[in-house]
Amino acid sequence: MMAPLAGYDPLTFGVNVGVAVSVAVAGVVLAGDPDQRTTGRLLVLVGALWALSWVNEWRSGPLPFLSEVIGPGWYVAGAAALLRYPQRTMSRRTATTYVVALGVWGCGGSTVCAVTGRPEWEGLPSDVFWIGWDLGEKAHGLVSAVWFSGLGLLLMVLLVMLAVKLRRAHGLGRVEALPAVVTTASVTLTGIVFAVVHLVPLPERTHELALVLIAVAVLTIPVSFVVTAVRTHMARAAVADLVLSLTEAPTASSVRGALRTALRDPSLELYFWLAAERRYVTEDNQPDPAPETHEGRWAIEIADAHGDPLAMLLTDPVLRRHRGLVSAAIGAGGLALSNGRLHQQVRCQLEEVRASRQRIVAATLRERRRIERDLHDGAQQSLLAVSATLSAARVHVDDQPAATAVIARAQEDLARALGDLRDLARGLHPAVLTDQGLGPALERVAEGLGIPTELDVPEARFDPEVESAIYFVGAEALTNIARHAHANRAWVSVTVADDAIRLRVEDDGRGGAQPGAGSGLRGLEDRLRALGGDLDVSDRAGGGTSVRAMLPCG
C-alpha cells in the first residue's frame, strides 16, 4: 500500500512498514490470550488502518480519498485497545464514551474535511477520484482548523484518562499496565504535536517530521508488550526465589508476607485449614470471615499433596489475569504453606492450652471462694452457735465445779477450732480481699508478720482473678520473709502501667531465695503464667530478696 513511498523516501517507507507489521504481529500474539483477544484484534486493526492511511501515495483512483476518510481510524482503534488493556473489557463507562466520541470526531471530522476540500489542496493531482463540493479553500481551512483543534483537545483528555488509570492501578495490574500507558501517552503527545503543526503555518518538512515522530511512537506499542512479558517473567522468577526462601522456618505471618510481596498484593489474606475444627483460621486464630465478605475478592483454595484442604488465599481479582504467576507462587511455596499450617496448628493448640489453664485458674478461684463462704456461713456459724450454747450451759452449772471445768475446756477447744477455721478460710480466700480490695488484704497479712512493713498499694479494684493472684503472691512472699529471711524490714508496692499490674515485695534479710526451692512460689508462678503474667525472684543489690510479679489487667 505504501510502495510508491519507497521510491523517493525509503526511510519513511521502512518506518511505516515496520509500524504496520509490528503492531499487527503484536495484536496476533496478544489475541492468543483469551483475556486479551479483543485487544489483540484491535491492534491488528490498528496495523491495517495505519497502512491504509498511506495509500494516498498512489495518487490515483479512489485511494487518496479513502486514505483521508478511513486513515485516522487507527488512533481510534489504538485508543480503544490501550484503554482496555490489561482488562478484558473497558473498565469504566467513561472510557467507552470517550472512544465513541473520538471515533465520531476523528473519522467523522476527517470525512467532513475531505468532502469540503479539493485534492490539489492536499498536494494531490486534481484528476484523482474525489467526493465533495467546493466551499472554497478558506472555508476548508476553517473546517480543518476546527477538526485539528478538537482532535488535540480529545488527545489531551486521553492523557488525563491515562494518568487516572495508572493512579488507580495497583500491584501486578500496575506492572502490567505501565508500559502500555507510557506508550499510549507518547503516541498521544506526538498526536497533539501533529495537530498543532497543522494549526500553525510551518514548512512541509515539519509536517513530514511530525508524521515520522508519530510512526516512531506507534512503533513502541509492540515494544511495550515485550517489556510487559519480560517483567512478568522476572516477577515469576522472583516469586519462586522469595517463597522458596521461606522453607527453613516459615510461620503463618511470614508466608503471608512473602506472598503479598511476591504477588504485589498488600491486601492478600491467608487462611489455614484446621481439619480438627473443619474451618479456616487466620494467623491470630480468628475464623475466616463470612462468605459475603469475599465479594470483590478472588478466593483460591489450596489443597495439600493428598488432596485435602490446606489453605485459602483471598487476593485482588486483578491476579486472575496472572494465574500462571499465582500457580507458580503456590507451587513454590507448597512446603512453606504446609509448614506454616503446622506452625498455625501448634499455635492454636498452645492458645487452647493457655485458655484452658486460665479456665482452670478461674474455676479454682471460684471454688476457693465458694468453700470460704461455706466455711464462713456454715461451719463457722455452727461452731459459734455451739459456743453460745456452752456459755448458756455454764451459767446453769456454776455450783458444779467439775462440770464448769469441762465446759471451760470445751470452750477453749472450740475457740482454737474457730481460729483454725478462720485461718483456713483466710488461706482459701480472705473475705477482706473480696469486700475491700488488694490494699486492705495485704495490710492484714503484714500486720501479722511482726516485721515493720511499708505498703504502697492503690485503692483501685481489679478483676477478681487478678486481685487473687497478686494477693497470694504478696502473701506468700511476706510469709517467707517472716519465716526464712531474718529481715528487719519489708516493703510492698503495687503499680499499674501499660495495662499491667506489677507487684514488688522486698526485704533486707539474708537473701538467697529460690522459686523452685519450695512449692509455694512455684505454684504461684504457674498461676501467674496461666493468666499471661510472670514472676521473678532475685537478690537485692543492697541485701535481701526481691520478688516481682507482673500480670496483664487491661
PENOR-V956377 format. One record per run of one state. SS is the DSSP state (H for helix, E for strand, C for the rest). FROM is the first residue (numbers start at 1). LEN is the number of residues. If there is no record, write none. Layout:
ss->SS from->FROM len->LEN
ss->SS from->FROM len->LEN
This chain:
ss->C from->1 len->2
ss->H from->3 len->6
ss->C from->9 len->1
ss->H from->10 len->22
ss->C from->32 len->2
ss->H from->34 len->19
ss->C from->53 len->2
ss->H from->55 len->4
ss->C from->59 len->4
ss->H from->63 len->8
ss->C from->71 len->2
ss->H from->73 len->12
ss->C from->85 len->8
ss->H from->93 len->23
ss->C from->116 len->3
ss->H from->119 len->4
ss->C from->123 len->14
ss->H from->137 len->32
ss->C from->169 len->2
ss->H from->171 len->29
ss->C from->200 len->4
ss->H from->204 len->41
ss->C from->245 len->7
ss->H from->252 len->12
ss->C from->264 len->5
ss->E from->269 len->6
ss->C from->275 len->4
ss->E from->279 len->3
ss->C from->282 len->5
ss->E from->287 len->1
ss->C from->288 len->3
ss->H from->291 len->4
ss->C from->295 len->2
ss->E from->297 len->7
ss->C from->304 len->5
ss->E from->309 len->8
ss->H from->317 len->16
ss->C from->333 len->1
ss->H from->334 len->63
ss->C from->397 len->4
ss->H from->401 len->29
ss->C from->430 len->1
ss->H from->431 len->6
ss->C from->437 len->1
ss->H from->438 len->10
ss->C from->448 len->4
ss->E from->452 len->5
ss->C from->457 len->7
ss->H from->464 len->22
ss->C from->486 len->3
ss->E from->489 len->9
ss->C from->498 len->2
ss->E from->500 len->8
ss->C from->508 len->7
ss->H from->515 len->3
ss->C from->518 len->1
ss->H from->519 len->12
ss->C from->531 len->3
ss->E from->534 len->6
ss->C from->540 len->5
ss->E from->545 len->8
ss->C from->553 len->2
